């Protein structure tokens, strides 16, 4: 295997088909990140008259927690597989105020000045043309509206991700441990980009929450099966070869954690808020 995770991340994280391929497994693990979504909602100070956009919504982890607190949620993602899951949730819960759409986050279908708030939780940070995506969020925000972003910190501050990368690297040395998952993970970059697209009152807060899994195996399998770059690695091997890699990775992780059950590992992120200026006329 000659590809590194950085190559695979670049090749797969921007592919809608790749995310549709992992949509079910991705959805199965979003419970582990509920604290991140819950805090995003609380820091946004939503109210029951808000019309909001959940941009790059994935399978709807934020949408499901948000829709009972606002008037309408528009859930937008480029993966049809993810939107199918949200549609299933709407049908099962009779959630009439969720409006899912498959589309390109750099070319939003919504009219100007439509949303009170736009959330971009851990998705906009991966856009191929991030500035274009930010400009689109500003366009669809009402004057005085708020953009709320979640941005993962560098990998050394993502204990779960760091451990899993180190486990893979211990078995497959050609898999490098990246320093970053996104080039947006510094306050300097964030402030520059948000002020550059016209937002004001930029507020950045660092928060750390634990990701919780029932077992070591659950954590490893969820991470592999729910992320396109690692599914590519797995699918590139024979089943017996992958079983050996998996067993060795699990042994490495057990050696680090010395537990097999109730795995809780911290992940740090930056919560970002910026406001669209009011009209001066």
C-alpha positions in Angstrom: 0.0 0.0 0.0 1.7 3.2 -1.1 -1.0 5.8 -0.2 -0.8 7.7 3.0 -3.8 8.9 5.0 -3.2 12.4 3.9 -3.5 11.3 0.3 -6.6 9.3 1.1 -8.2 12.1 3.0 -7.7 14.5 0.1 -9.0 11.9 -2.4 -12.1 10.7 -0.4 -13.3 13.4 2.0 -14.6 15.5 -0.9 -16.4 12.7 -2.7 -20.1 12.5 -2.1 -20.2 8.8 -3.2 -17.6 7.9 -0.6 -19.7 9.4 2.2 -22.8 7.7 0.9 -20.9 4.4 1.0 -20.3 4.8 4.7 -23.5 6.6 5.6 -25.0 3.8 7.7 -21.8 3.1 9.7 -21.2 6.8 10.1 -24.8 7.2 11.5 -24.2 4.3 13.9 -21.4 6.2 15.6 -22.7 9.7 15.8 -24.0 9.1 19.3 -20.4 9.3 20.5 -20.3 12.9 19.4 -23.6 14.1 20.9 -21.9 16.4 23.4 -20.3 18.4 20.6 -23.7 18.9 18.9 -25.4 19.8 22.2 -22.8 22.4 23.0 -23.1 24.0 19.6 -26.8 24.4 20.1 -26.4 25.9 23.5 -23.7 28.4 22.5 -25.8 29.5 19.5 -28.7 30.6 21.7 -31.4 29.4 19.3 -35.0 30.2 19.8 -38.3 28.7 18.7 -38.8 31.2 15.9 -35.4 30.6 14.2 -35.0 29.2 10.7 -31.6 27.5 10.6 -29.4 25.7 8.2 -27.4 22.6 9.1 -24.7 22.8 6.5 -22.8 19.6 5.6 -25.2 17.9 8.0 -24.1 14.3 7.5 -26.7 11.9 8.8 -28.3 14.6 10.9 -26.8 14.3 14.4 -27.2 18.1 14.9 -30.5 18.3 13.0 -32.1 15.7 15.3 -31.1 17.6 18.4 -32.0 21.0 17.0 -35.3 20.7 15.2 -37.4 20.6 18.4 -35.9 23.9 19.5 -36.4 26.0 16.4 -39.1 26.7 13.8 -37.5 25.1 10.8 -34.2 23.2 10.1 -32.9 22.9 6.5 -30.5 20.0 6.4 -28.0 20.2 3.5 -25.4 17.7 2.5 -23.7 16.5 -0.8 -24.2 12.8 0.1 -27.5 11.3 -0.9 -26.9 8.4 1.5 -26.7 10.8 4.4 -29.9 12.6 3.3 -31.7 9.3 3.0 -31.0 8.6 6.7 -32.5 12.0 7.6 -35.5 11.3 5.5 -36.0 8.0 7.4 -35.8 9.9 10.7 -38.4 12.4 9.5 -40.8 9.6 8.6 -40.3 7.7 11.8 -40.5 10.7 14.1 -43.0 12.7 12.0 -40.6 15.7 12.2 -42.4 18.0 9.9 -40.1 21.0 10.4 -36.9 19.3 8.9 -36.3 20.0 5.2 -33.4 17.9 3.8 -31.6 18.6 0.5 -28.8 17.1 -1.5 -26.5 19.8 -2.8 -23.2 21.5 -3.1 -22.2 23.5 -0.1 -20.2 25.9 -2.2 -23.4 26.7 -4.3 -26.3 26.8 -1.9 -29.8 26.7 -3.4 -31.3 29.1 -0.9 -32.2 32.7 -1.5 -30.3 35.6 0.0 -31.0 36.5 3.7 -33.0 33.4 4.4 -31.6 32.0 7.7 -31.3 33.3 11.2 -28.4 31.0 11.9 -26.2 28.7 9.9 -24.4 25.7 11.6 -21.3 24.1 10.0 -20.3 21.4 12.4 -17.0 19.7 11.3 -18.0 19.8 7.6 -17.3 23.2 6.1 -13.7 22.9 7.4 -13.2 20.2 4.7 -14.7 22.1 1.7 -12.4 22.2 -1.3 -13.0 25.9 -1.7 -13.6 26.9 1.9 -13.8 30.7 1.2 -16.5 30.1 -1.4 -18.4 28.0 1.2 -18.1 30.8 3.8 -19.2 33.4 1.3 -22.3 31.3 0.6 -23.1 31.1 4.3 -22.9 34.9 4.5 -25.1 35.3 1.5 -27.9 33.2 2.9 -27.7 34.7 6.5 -30.1 37.5 7.4 -28.4 40.7 8.5 -27.6 40.2 12.2 -27.6 36.4 11.7 -25.0 34.1 13.1 -22.7 31.5 11.7 -21.7 28.8 14.1 -18.8 26.5 13.1 -17.2 23.5 14.7 -13.5 22.9 13.7 -11.4 20.0 14.9 -8.1 20.9 16.6 -4.8 19.4 15.5 -4.5 15.7 15.7 -2.3 15.7 18.9 -5.4 17.2 20.7 -7.7 14.5 19.3 -6.9 11.7 21.6 -9.2 9.2 19.9 -8.0 10.0 16.4 -4.4 10.1 17.4 -4.5 6.7 19.2 -6.2 5.1 16.2 -3.7 6.6 13.7 -0.9 5.4 15.9 -2.4 1.9 16.1 -2.6 1.7 12.3 0.9 3.2 11.9 2.3 0.5 14.2 1.0 -2.2 11.9 1.2 -0.4 8.5 4.2 2.0 8.8 3.4 3.5 5.4 0.3 5.1 7.0 1.6 8.4 8.4 0.1 10.1 11.4 -1.1 13.5 10.2 -0.6 16.7 12.2 -3.9 18.2 11.1 -7.3 17.0 9.8 -7.9 20.5 8.3 -5.9 23.6 7.6 -8.6 25.6 9.4 -7.5 24.5 12.9 -5.9 27.7 14.1 -7.5 30.9 15.5 -5.4 33.0 13.2 -6.7 31.2 10.1 -10.3 31.2 11.3 -10.3 35.0 12.2 -8.7 35.8 8.9 -11.2 33.8 6.8 -14.3 34.9 8.7 -13.4 38.6 8.7 -12.4 38.3 5.1 -15.9 37.2 4.1 -17.5 40.1 6.0 -18.4 38.6 9.4 -17.8 40.5 12.6 -17.7 39.9 16.3 -15.7 36.7 15.8 -15.7 34.5 18.9 -13.6 31.4 19.2 -13.9 29.0 22.2 -11.9 25.8 22.7 -13.8 22.9 24.2 -13.0 19.3 24.9 -15.5 16.5 25.2 -15.1 12.8 25.6 -16.1 10.4 22.8 -17.8 7.4 24.4 -17.9 3.8 23.1 -19.1 0.6 24.7 -15.9 -1.2 23.9 -12.5 -0.9 22.3 -13.6 -2.9 19.3 -16.7 -0.7 18.9 -14.5 2.4 18.8 -12.0 0.9 16.3 -14.6 -0.5 14.0 -16.8 2.6 14.1 -13.8 4.8 13.2 -12.7 2.5 10.3 -16.2 1.8 8.9 -17.6 5.3 9.3 -14.7 7.2 7.5 -14.1 6.9 3.7 -10.3 7.0 3.9 -10.1 4.0 6.2 -12.8 2.0 4.3 -10.5 2.4 1.3 -7.6 0.9 3.3 -9.8 -1.9 4.5 -11.3 -2.6 1.1 -7.9 -2.8 -0.5 -7.0 -5.9 1.5 -8.1 -9.5 1.5 -10.4 -10.3 4.5 -7.7 -12.4 6.2 -5.1 -9.7 5.8 -7.5 -7.1 7.2 -8.3 -9.4 10.1 -4.6 -9.6 11.0 -4.3 -5.8 10.8 -7.4 -5.3 12.9 -6.2 -7.8 15.6 -2.8 -6.1 15.8 -4.3 -2.6 16.0 -6.7 -3.7 18.8 -3.7 -5.2 20.7 -1.9 -1.9 20.4 -4.8 0.1 21.6 -5.4 -2.3 24.5 -1.7 -1.9 25.5 -2.2 1.9 25.6 -5.6 1.9 27.4 -5.4 -1.3 29.4 -9.2 -1.6 29.1 -11.6 -3.2 26.7 -14.9 -1.7 27.9 -16.4 1.8 28.2 -13.8 3.6 26.3 -13.9 7.4 26.8 -11.3 9.5 24.9 -11.2 13.3 24.6 -11.4 15.3 21.4 -10.8 19.0 21.3 -12.4 21.4 19.0 -12.9 25.1 18.3 -16.4 26.6 18.4 -16.6 29.6 16.2 -19.3 32.3 16.0 -19.4 35.2 13.6 -22.2 37.7 13.0 -23.3 39.1 9.7 -23.5 42.9 10.0 -26.8 44.7 10.1 -27.8 46.8 7.2 -26.8 50.5 7.5 -29.8 51.8 5.7 
